[in-house]
Amino acid sequence: MSLPETYRAFRRTTGELPRTIELSTEEVLRELGPNEVLIKIHAVSLNFRDVAMLNGRYPVEARSALLQGTGGVSMFALLICVAAGIQPIITSSSDEKLAAIKKLGSQVRGINYKVTLDQESEVKRLTDGLGVDFVVNNTGPASIPQDISFLRQRGGTVSLVGFLDGTGGDWQPAAIMALMGKSAQIKGIATGSKEDYLSLNKFLQENKVSLDPLVDRVFSFEDSPAAFDYLYSGKHVGKVIIKI
């Protein structure tokens, strides 16, 4: 069989964010190597995985997550990340808190947002230039544009789980368009279902996750005013408990 001079192939468009598949004409190598064969193709089938990846819908194993603050939500998420092999990056205004939290796992990283002016660059540095797969947002809408900037290209998620800083924001609606550029999403998370809790408990048990680091201090019911004062002071790392 004689070799054709050209062949046609479907290829992704070039660049960091390939958005389409194009039909191109390629030149055939005039001489086959010792371990090469020529295959005559009569038909092809599109692979759904490839199409899904192209459109940002193919699941990619999570590698890193950014967690806002050192309260109960973020600390619980950090323990889950450590158990799942996901690198957690936690933010705080206290170097002392960050130093203590880093002892929970060798992969734990921290950012002091009071002294780190360019947090986006620091997140990129800590993730080898990629950005994080998840941002756990428990502060509310105000930080959403910044949260999006922390995400990797294609498939990142901002998990909106709280509004500690209120429900407002001073950014323009156009800022949300950055989601499209990264093929990212904002996902609202409220109380889970029974199945969610069973799945979580199974994960904690199978991975022998200790919840001890989640509890900062325990107060008696009679000391409730002191517990609230301690909570409002922001000195806690994790949960503040009142025993009833």
Secondary structure, DSSP 8 states (H G I E B T S, - for coil): ----SEEEEEEE-SSSS---EEEEEEE--SS--TT------------HHHHHHHTT-S-----EEEE-SSBHHHHHHHHHHHHHT-EEEEEES-HHHHHHHGGG-TT-EEEETTT-S-HHHHHHHHTTTS-BSEEEE-S-GGGHHHHHHHB-SSS-EEEE---TT-S---S-GGGGGHHHHHT-EEEE--S--HHHHHHHHHHHHHTT---GGGEEEEEEGGGHHHHHHHHHHT--SBEEEEE-
